[in-house]
Every structure is written in C-alpha cells, then in structure tokens.
Amino acid sequence: MVEISKENDYALQKFEQEYAQDSENYELLERYCEFLWNCLEQNLMRGQIETINRNLFDELISKKISKKPLLSDYIKKVKNALKLKNYTIASSAIEKMEKTWQKNENVILLKLQYYASMDRGDKIKELLDTIEREHIYLSAKGKEEIAFWKN
C-alpha cells in the first residue's frame, strides 16, 4: 500500500493551518486545491484517509468554483466525485458544465466516463448518437476515445 510521504503530509498540514487562518485568500485556496489534487491523482492516499481528503477536496474546489468557475476545476470536481462514487455531485457539476461549455470535448468525454461508471450503456449510446448527429468537433484523442465506446 502506498502511503503519503512525510513531506507531503507536512505540506498538507501546513496548507490546512494557513487556510484555517486565511480562508478567503484565493491564491492560497488555488495552491491548496492543486496540491491536494496532485496527491489524490498520484494515489498517494488510501482508504479512509483518501476518502476524507477527497471530501475535503470537493469542499475546497466547490469554493474555488464559486469564486471563479473554470472548466479545469469542474473537470477535477467531477473526476473526484466519480472516485467517491457520488453520482449526485458528478451529475450536478456536469449539468453546470454543459450550460457554460456546450459541445466542449472535455465535457462530452467526462459525461461518457460518468455514464460508464454508472453502467448506463443506453446513455452512452444516446450520447454517441448525439455527437454524430450534431457533428460535434473532436480532436484526434477525442475521436480515439469515442471509437473505443463505439466498439
């Protein structure tokens, strides 16, 4: 089992302390989110510690999004929610993303991941049909991923 290093644990504690003292500092929030996300993405935590930190990340990224909604943050929010198997949060974030970034490849591919994690083959097929019918532009990487789902 992978454990978080002492350096990363110290850095997390430091961010927690700084954030507790200055929770309205956007730059600090941004750095804290990025550090925590990197730890989570590198699978540096397991079990209950991972769950606690994923829930903390959701809180922090939600606050960050409320101040400055960025597509990259919404993507992280959805990916994190899917890891937590919190489909309500994932669905809500995807809906908000679709309103702002209609026909964006990243949103579409994330939506496919969402449907796949819920075993919704019917919704995957429906989305693939929509992509084809509406001639949504996809990069080579996007086309490759769509080809995977079509087979």
C-alpha positions in Angstrom: 0.0 0.0 0.0 1.2 3.5 -0.9 1.5 5.9 2.0 1.7 9.7 1.8 5.3 10.8 2.4 6.3 12.8 5.4 7.0 15.8 3.2 3.5 15.7 1.6 1.9 15.1 5.0 3.7 18.1 6.4 2.7 20.2 3.3 -0.9 19.2 3.7 -0.8 20.2 7.4 0.8 23.5 6.6 -1.9 24.2 3.9 -4.6 23.3 6.4 -3.2 25.7 9.0 -2.7 28.5 6.6 -6.2 28.0 5.1 -7.8 28.0 8.6 -6.2 31.4 9.2 -7.0 32.9 5.8 -9.8 31.0 4.1 -10.7 34.0 1.9 -7.3 34.1 0.2 -8.0 32.9 -3.4 -4.3 32.2 -4.3 -3.9 30.1 -1.2 -7.1 28.2 -2.0 -5.8 27.7 -5.5 -2.4 26.3 -4.3 -4.1 24.1 -1.7 -6.5 22.6 -4.2 -3.7 22.0 -6.7 -1.5 20.3 -4.1 -4.3 18.1 -2.7 -5.4 17.2 -6.3 -1.9 16.2 -7.2 -1.7 13.9 -4.1 -5.0 12.4 -4.9 -4.2 11.9 -8.6 -0.9 10.2 -7.8 -2.8 7.8 -5.5 -0.7 8.8 -2.5 -3.6 8.1 -0.1 -5.7 5.0 0.5 -8.8 4.0 2.5 -10.3 6.4 5.0 -7.5 9.0 4.6 -8.2 9.2 0.9 -12.0 9.5 1.4 -11.5 12.3 4.0 -9.2 14.1 1.6 -11.4 13.6 -1.4 -14.3 15.1 0.6 -12.1 18.0 1.7 -11.0 18.5 -2.0 -14.7 18.7 -3.0 -15.3 21.4 -0.4 -12.3 23.4 -1.5 -12.8 23.1 -5.3 -16.5 24.0 -4.8 -15.5 27.2 -3.0 -12.9 27.9 -5.7 -15.5 27.4 -8.5 -18.0 29.7 -6.7 -15.4 32.4 -6.9 -14.1 31.7 -10.4 -15.7 29.0 -12.4 -13.1 27.3 -14.6 -13.6 24.3 -16.8 -10.5 22.6 -15.4 -11.8 22.9 -11.9 -15.2 21.4 -12.9 -13.4 18.5 -14.5 -11.5 17.8 -11.3 -14.7 18.1 -9.3 -16.4 15.5 -11.5 -13.4 13.1 -11.5 -13.2 13.4 -7.8 -16.9 12.8 -7.4 -16.7 9.7 -9.6 -13.9 8.3 -7.4 -16.1 8.9 -4.4 -19.0 7.3 -6.3 -21.0 10.4 -5.6 -23.1 10.5 -8.8 -25.3 13.3 -7.5 -22.4 15.7 -7.3 -21.0 14.5 -10.6 -24.3 14.9 -12.3 -24.9 18.4 -10.9 -21.4 19.6 -12.0 -21.8 18.1 -15.5 -25.1 19.9 -15.9 -23.5 23.2 -15.0 -20.6 22.5 -17.3 -22.9 21.8 -20.2 -24.6 25.1 -19.7 -21.4 27.1 -20.0 -19.3 24.9 -22.2 -21.8 23.4 -24.6 -20.3 20.8 -27.1 -16.9 21.0 -25.4 -15.0 17.8 -26.0 -13.8 17.6 -22.4 -17.3 17.8 -21.1 -18.5 15.2 -23.5 -15.7 12.8 -22.7 -16.3 13.3 -18.9 -20.0 12.7 -19.5 -19.1 9.3 -21.1 -17.0 8.4 -18.1 -19.9 9.3 -15.8 -22.3 7.1 -17.8 -19.8 4.3 -17.9 -19.2 4.4 -14.1 -23.0 4.1 -13.6 -23.2 1.2 -16.2 -25.6 3.3 -18.4 -24.9 1.8 -21.8 -28.2 3.3 -23.1 -27.0 6.8 -22.2 -23.6 6.1 -23.7 -25.2 5.1 -27.0 -27.5 8.1 -26.8 -24.5 10.5 -26.3 -22.6 8.8 -29.1 -25.5 9.3 -31.5 -25.8 12.9 -30.5 -22.1 13.5 -31.2 -22.5 12.0 -34.7 -25.9 13.7 -35.4 -24.7 17.1 -34.3 -21.3 16.8 -36.0 -19.5 17.8 -32.8 -15.8 18.6 -33.4 -13.4 16.2 -31.7 -9.6 16.2 -31.5 -7.7 13.1 -32.6 -7.6 12.0 -28.9 -11.3 12.6 -28.6 -12.1 10.6 -31.7 -9.9 7.8 -30.4 -11.9 7.7 -27.1 -15.2 7.8 -29.0 -14.1 4.9 -31.2 -13.4 2.9 -28.1 -17.0 3.5 -26.9 -18.5 2.6 -30.3 -17.0 -0.8 -30.2 
